[in-house]
Amino acid sequence: MSEYIFCNGKDQMGMNKVLHIGNRRELFVDYVLIDRLENTRLTLHEPVSAGVAIKMDKPWEETQYSLAVIRHCNRYLLYYGTTRAGEDNFVMCVAISDDCVTWRKPALGIVERAGHRDTNVTADENGQPFYAIPWHDNRPGVPENEQIKAITTHVLSGRAHTASHDPNTPKRIVLWASADGFTFRKVVPQPDFVSSLNNSFDGGLSMFWSEAEQAYVFYYRFFENNLNGGVIPGAEDKFGRGWRSVARTTSKDMLQWTDPVPMAFDTPREQFYTNQTEPYFRAPHIYVAPAARFMEGRRALSDAQVKAAGLKRDPFERNPEWLWHDCSDGVLLTSRAGSAKYDRTFMEAFVRPGLGVENWTSRTNYPLTGILPSGANHMMLFVNRHFVQESWYVERLLLRLDGFASVTAPWYGGEMITRPFIFSGRELEINYRTSAAGSIKVEIQEEDGTPVKGYTLDVCPEIIGDEITRTVVWRQGPDLQQLSDRPVRLRFAMRDADLFSLQFRDSSLGRG
């Protein structure tokens, strides 16, 4: 018997209508484009390890917390926070790479730390140690010496240095910029944005320029217990504070911001310590968030395992046992430009803890902000391993381009039929793979499901192989110009195959 999954043909706003996809690349990280799956399913793909990027090997490093990887001026910058026992604040360090494979920690000579002057500790404009959430501002027209930006937060009450020390008072963001990525200065004028949500800005800040929205978008963490004046039933943590969640706000000019809106979910609630939301670089209307899922109070290690491994604790903490009482991993959240909702198409882990007791402690396995191209066929991301342990390191992970998820068909075969949509362009390109026995064929249909003459399955040669870019052809060729700007559907007949993405393009455009 065939298994059918009907996806109700509704867009992000819940409206039944024909999609207008133009020449956008569409990924199968959600059901936005899918109307029906027959013996096919959406599959989440886990990234694979590409080795250690950096580890703790300097005398001024102890407790570690990795932040972000950005590309600027043909180099990569990896930012991470560190502190030492007896010190009351984090500082932000930087590592540099030309290829993201080999990294070095530059001797900046700006900040002295642990008796060493040749540290890689960043500083503010007064030469004082600096700690912030860095990001890359790629809005067209931003000067090169202002593209590296960073966010700190200011508690308006003045009673605390961080959000966690005074969680119930309003807080303001402070914006910084840097020409070299090492020394940061305050931006003038400053953003006018204050959040009164409980525990605002305590980790999990993501800001970027959205090409699709033509605005800056800011996602930040808060405790979800003060919505409508009380704790949401079933959403309390063990202290009754509510759960860690995410709010969203936007700005056209970086100065004035919209009222923050808590992100909505339509799946069982989980805590997200960080969100790392950013536009996917090959489809910037799709926001991808390799979020850190925090399983508070879920202990994986026994006392015997902790003792045998010789695990260390955070020097900040008086309670030496807190590190063993939680566990964490990375999950894949996605959203669409302009939406205040995260899609949890996949509840399963995207980045698993893996082997070794060191990865089954609290607040480890958190992905960094930054999903970047890696060669012609892959993309990369980074993850924090062995949090606050002497063996701490940042791991580089690889996925094929567009390869977060795919429509997957088994050996026995299956089909996927899209919702009606209107496209622009002359050719259909797909990112796909098959086995040696597998195949993909494509049919174009009218809005009502009637096959379009000349574009039926029986005149589409089998597609076999593994390619990031493959132009679909029919007996008369690949040209689809006569079908553009009118509602159509696509029918994919697949066998032992994965379909990662599709895009309509003009044949004169370059591939990529």
C-alpha positions, 0 to 999 in steps of 0.5 A: 500500500502506498503511503501518502502525506498531504501537506495542506498547501498552506504558506507561512501565513496559513493561506491557500494560494499559488506560490511565487518562487521566481528564480529563488533556490528552494531547499527541502528543509520544510514543507512550504513547496511540498503538496504530497509525498508518496512513499517518500519522506523528508530526511535530515542529514547530519554534518560530518567531522572535518577535524579540530579547528582550534583547542585550548593551548595558551596559558591565558585560556581556561574556561572556553565558550565559542561564539562565531566564525565570519569571513572578512577580507579573504580571511576567516575569523573565529571568535571565542570567549575565555576566562581564568579562575579568580577572574570575574569576566570573560574576554573575547579571543580571535583565531585567524585562517585562510582556509578554515582548516589551519588556524593560528592565534595571532599575537596581537599585543593589545591586552596582557593576560596571565602575565603574557602580552602577546595574547590574542585577546581583543580590546575596545577602543581604550585598549581594555579587554573586550567581550561581545557577540560578533557578526558580519554586516554585509549590507550593501554600502557598509564600508569595509572598516565597519563590516565586522560588528559586535553586540554587548548589552547594558542593564539599565538599572546599573545593578549588574554587568550581565543579563543573568545577574539582573534578569528582570530589568530592561536592557539595551543593546550596544553596537560596536564596529571594527576595521581589523576584527581585533579592536572595537569602537562604539558605533555612533549613533547607537541603536535605540532598542531596549527589551523588557522581556525577562532575561533578555540577551543572556546568550543567543544573540543573532543579528544580520542584514536580510536581503529578502526583508531589506532590513536588519533582523535581530534574534535574541534569547529570553525566558518565556515566563513573562508573556501575559504576566505569568509562567506558561503552563508546562514551560517552567524550568526547574527554578520556575523561571520559564523556558529559554526561547527566542524573540525577533525584531527588525530595523531598516536603519539599525537605529529604530527597531520594531517591538520584539515578537516571541517566535512561535513554534507548532511542535513540542517545546524545548529550550534553546540556549542559542539560536544562531539564526542567519540567512542561508547564503545560497537561498537568503530568503530561508533562515537557518538556525543550528540551535543549541538544545538545552536539556536541563536536568537531564543527566547522562553521566553517573558519578563513576563515569565522571570520576573515571574521566577526571572531568573538571568543573567551571572555575566560576561555579561554587557547586562542582556538580552542576556540569554533570546534571544537564546535556545538550546537542544541536538541532535544526530550526528554520524560518522564512523571511518575514516570519515570526515562526520557527519550523521544526520539521525535524525534532531529531538532533542535527549535531549529536554529542557523539562518543566520549563522556566529555560531550555529555556534560552541560552546555557542550555541543553548541554550534557557533554562528556561521554557515559558510561555503567550503569549496565547490561542493560543501558548506561548513559549520563549527561546534563547541566540544568539551565545554569548560574542560581542559580538552575543550576544542572547536570542531569543523563540520561539513555538509554538501551544499544545500544538504541540510535535508532532502526528499528521500525515496527508497529503492522501491521508489516513490513520488513528490508533487509540489504545490502550484507555483509560478517561476521565472527562468528558462531551465530547471536545475536540481541538486540531487544524488542517486545510487547506482540503481536509483534515478529521478525523473521530472514531470511538469503539470498544470495547476490542476495536476494535468501533465503538460504535453512535452514535459511528461515523465515518459519523455524525461530521460532518467537522471542518474548520478550525484551533482550539485547542479544538474539541468533537467531535460526532456525529449525536446530539451531543457527550455521552459520559457513558455511555462514561466509566469503561469501556475505549474506543479512539479512531479518527481518520480524517484528511486533510491535518491535524494533531492536537496534543492531546485531552482529555475534559472536563465540558461545565460546565468552562471552556475552556482 
